[in-house]
Amino acid sequence: MHNPTPGLPAFDYIKPASLREASQFLMAHGDTARPFMGGTDTFVRMRDGFWREKHLVDVKHLDGMNTIAFDPEIGLTMGAAVNMNRVIASPEVNAHYPLLAQAAGTVASYQLRSRATIVGNICNGSPAGDTTGACIVLQGLLHIHSVDGTRTESLDNFFLGPGKTVLQPGDIVTAISFPLPPQPWTGCYIKLGRNALGDLAIVGVTALGYPDATATSGYRFRLALASVAPIPLRPVAAETILAENSIDENIIAAAAQAAMDAVTPISDTRGSARYRKMMVRNLTRQAVIDVWQKIGD
Ligand SMILES: Cc1cc2nc3c(=O)[nH]c(=O)nc-3n(C[C@H](O)[C@H](O)[C@H](O)COP(=O)(O)OP(=O)(O)OC[C@H]3O[C@@H](n4cnc5c(N)ncnc54)[C@H](O)[C@@H]3O)c2cc1C
């Protein structure tokens, strides 16, 4: 019989002394172990019986995991354990990457954001992650520690399907970094949820734009769509329309239509596939107009 109030199953809490020890433990325990940050996805999935990990590996205390550093040449580097409230309050983020703070501010409640991290939002591999689009259009780079050493992964090829990413056993994301986008850039995230108090997105549209003399229109846009495909989606055809045509309301409408044509949403309790498609068109139009007007200003 279905138990409506399942408890959290027993597990071992592992607190390794180094990243090396953590990666080795994760590698040795394969599917039965998992790293976690805030645990806001992990504990819910375990409580509901979807994940049956025997060991949770806490790496939040290790070097660099909690730092936010900005360098005008390199950009922003954020430790994987930095929670969303810190992102929202960070002077560096607000001065140079306000889109990140805006997207983080749409996630659930203040209480949840005190635990939830941007890296956890990404590594969870959900197409509905609210901060994933901002990280994609800001060209976020994941810094990964594994038993074989360190590497970086771009978000362009990171997502493989719902809950699936390129991460392998032993991989620990230690930080995410962002280059500075071409100036003067601006961006916005529009989230459609069932209520204003915090819910997963029915549709999420992220837009970033900046002047670029090499584009026919004189501008380039980067767009990312949430909750409308098995993975977070970059509607490249829509971006191309905005780069290759002199921008006006008709061209923005054509780009919004191209974004709608690119998505393959499902119907679920939050909304039907048809509704999601139409909202992609409406919200992409709204997001591009918003960015376009701000660049004009
Ligand atoms: C009540 C509630 C409301 C929510 N509302 C929203 C919402 O509005 N918008 C939204 O986008 N999400 C929402 N979520 C989902 C969740 O809070 C976010 O996805 C959050 O960002 C996850 O971050 P975390 O640090 O808690 O991740 P965790 O639960 O710690 O980890 C999530 C996944 O990522 C992996 N992982 C984490 N860190 C690492 C690492 N350093 N290296 C490798 N793998 C790693 C874990 O193994 C796990 O698979 C909600 C969740 C709850 C419970």
The ligand as an SDF file (V2000), in Angstrom:
LIG
                    3D

 53 58  0  0  0  0  0  0  0  0999 V2000
   10.1590   22.3680   -1.4310 C   0  0  0  0  0  0  0  0  0  0  0  0
   11.0850   22.4270   -2.6320 C   0  0  0  0  0  0  0  0  0  0  0  0
   10.9060   23.4320   -3.5530 C   0  0  0  0  0  0  0  0  0  0  0  0
   11.7510   23.5060   -4.6720 C   0  0  0  0  0  0  0  0  0  0  0  0
   11.5710   24.5250   -5.5670 N   0  0  0  0  0  0  0  0  0  0  0  0
   12.4020   24.6470   -6.6180 C   0  0  0  0  0  0  0  0  0  0  0  0
   12.2450   25.7220   -7.5440 C   0  0  0  0  0  0  0  0  0  0  0  0
   11.3780   26.6010   -7.4050 O   0  0  0  0  0  0  0  0  0  0  0  0
   13.1120   25.7770   -8.6060 N   0  0  0  0  0  0  0  0  0  0  0  0
   14.0920   24.8570   -8.7870 C   0  0  0  0  0  0  0  0  0  0  0  0
   14.8480   24.9670   -9.7670 O   0  0  0  0  0  0  0  0  0  0  0  0
   14.2620   23.8210   -7.9150 N   0  0  0  0  0  0  0  0  0  0  0  0
   13.4540   23.6990   -6.8560 C   0  0  0  0  0  0  0  0  0  0  0  0
   13.6090   22.6490   -5.9680 N   0  0  0  0  0  0  0  0  0  0  0  0
   14.6630   21.6470   -6.2170 C   0  0  0  0  0  0  0  0  0  0  0  0
   16.0050   21.9140   -5.4780 C   0  0  0  0  0  0  0  0  0  0  0  0
   15.8470   22.7380   -4.3480 O   0  0  0  0  0  0  0  0  0  0  0  0
   17.0520   22.5600   -6.4130 C   0  0  0  0  0  0  0  0  0  0  0  0
   17.2870   21.7320   -7.5310 O   0  0  0  0  0  0  0  0  0  0  0  0
   18.3790   22.8500   -5.6810 C   0  0  0  0  0  0  0  0  0  0  0  0
   19.0910   23.8180   -6.4080 O   0  0  0  0  0  0  0  0  0  0  0  0
   19.2590   21.6400   -5.4840 C   0  0  0  0  0  0  0  0  0  0  0  0
   20.4630   22.0600   -4.8430 O   0  0  0  0  0  0  0  0  0  0  0  0
   21.0590   21.2550   -3.6160 P   0  0  0  0  0  0  0  0  0  0  0  0
   22.3250   21.9180   -3.2440 O   0  0  0  0  0  0  0  0  0  0  0  0
   20.0600   21.0980   -2.5370 O   0  0  0  0  0  0  0  0  0  0  0  0
   21.3220   19.8500   -4.3420 O   0  0  0  0  0  0  0  0  0  0  0  0
   21.5030   18.3890   -3.6830 P   0  0  0  0  0  0  0  0  0  0  0  0
   20.1870   17.8290   -3.3080 O   0  0  0  0  0  0  0  0  0  0  0  0
   22.5530   18.4050   -2.6520 O   0  0  0  0  0  0  0  0  0  0  0  0
   22.0640   17.6060   -4.9760 O   0  0  0  0  0  0  0  0  0  0  0  0
   21.2570   17.4430   -6.1170 C   0  0  0  0  0  0  0  0  0  0  0  0
   21.9210   16.4630   -7.0820 C   0  0  0  0  0  0  0  0  0  0  0  0
   23.1490   16.9900   -7.5480 O   0  0  0  0  0  0  0  0  0  0  0  0
   24.2460   16.1360   -7.1780 C   0  0  0  0  0  0  0  0  0  0  0  0
   25.2990   17.0140   -6.7100 N   0  0  0  0  0  0  0  0  0  0  0  0
   25.1530   18.0220   -5.8410 C   0  0  0  0  0  0  0  0  0  0  0  0
   26.3090   18.6290   -5.6530 N   0  0  0  0  0  0  0  0  0  0  0  0
   27.2120   17.9880   -6.4150 C   0  0  0  0  0  0  0  0  0  0  0  0
   28.6070   18.1820   -6.6400 C   0  0  0  0  0  0  0  0  0  0  0  0
   29.2920   19.1450   -6.0190 N   0  0  0  0  0  0  0  0  0  0  0  0
   29.2210   17.3680   -7.5070 N   0  0  0  0  0  0  0  0  0  0  0  0
   28.5380   16.3770   -8.1460 C   0  0  0  0  0  0  0  0  0  0  0  0
   27.2160   16.1640   -7.9750 N   0  0  0  0  0  0  0  0  0  0  0  0
   26.5670   16.9590   -7.1110 C   0  0  0  0  0  0  0  0  0  0  0  0
   23.7160   15.2450   -6.0690 C   0  0  0  0  0  0  0  0  0  0  0  0
   24.4170   14.0040   -6.0140 O   0  0  0  0  0  0  0  0  0  0  0  0
   22.2700   15.0930   -6.4850 C   0  0  0  0  0  0  0  0  0  0  0  0
   22.1780   14.1370   -7.5040 O   0  0  0  0  0  0  0  0  0  0  0  0
   12.7810   22.5420   -4.8510 C   0  0  0  0  0  0  0  0  0  0  0  0
   12.9530   21.5200   -3.8940 C   0  0  0  0  0  0  0  0  0  0  0  0
   12.1130   21.4610   -2.7980 C   0  0  0  0  0  0  0  0  0  0  0  0
   12.3330   20.3690   -1.7860 C   0  0  0  0  0  0  0  0  0  0  0  0
  1  2  1  0
  2  3  1  0
  2 52  2  0
  3  4  2  0
  4  5  1  0
  4 50  1  0
  5  6  2  0
  6  7  1  0
  6 13  1  0
  7  8  2  0
  7  9  1  0
  9 10  1  0
 10 11  2  0
 10 12  1  0
 12 13  2  0
 13 14  1  0
 14 15  1  0
 14 50  1  0
 15 16  1  0
 16 17  1  0
 16 18  1  0
 18 19  1  0
 18 20  1  0
 20 21  1  0
 20 22  1  0
 22 23  1  0
 23 24  1  0
 24 25  2  0
 24 26  1  0
 24 27  1  0
 27 28  1  0
 28 29  2  0
 28 30  1  0
 28 31  1  0
 31 32  1  0
 32 33  1  0
 33 34  1  0
 33 48  1  0
 34 35  1  0
 35 36  1  0
 35 46  1  0
 36 37  1  0
 36 45  1  0
 37 38  2  0
 38 39  1  0
 39 40  1  0
 39 45  2  0
 40 41  1  0
 40 42  2  0
 42 43  1  0
 43 44  2  0
 44 45  1  0
 46 47  1  0
 46 48  1  0
 48 49  1  0
 50 51  2  0
 51 52  1  0
 52 53  1  0
M  END
$$$$
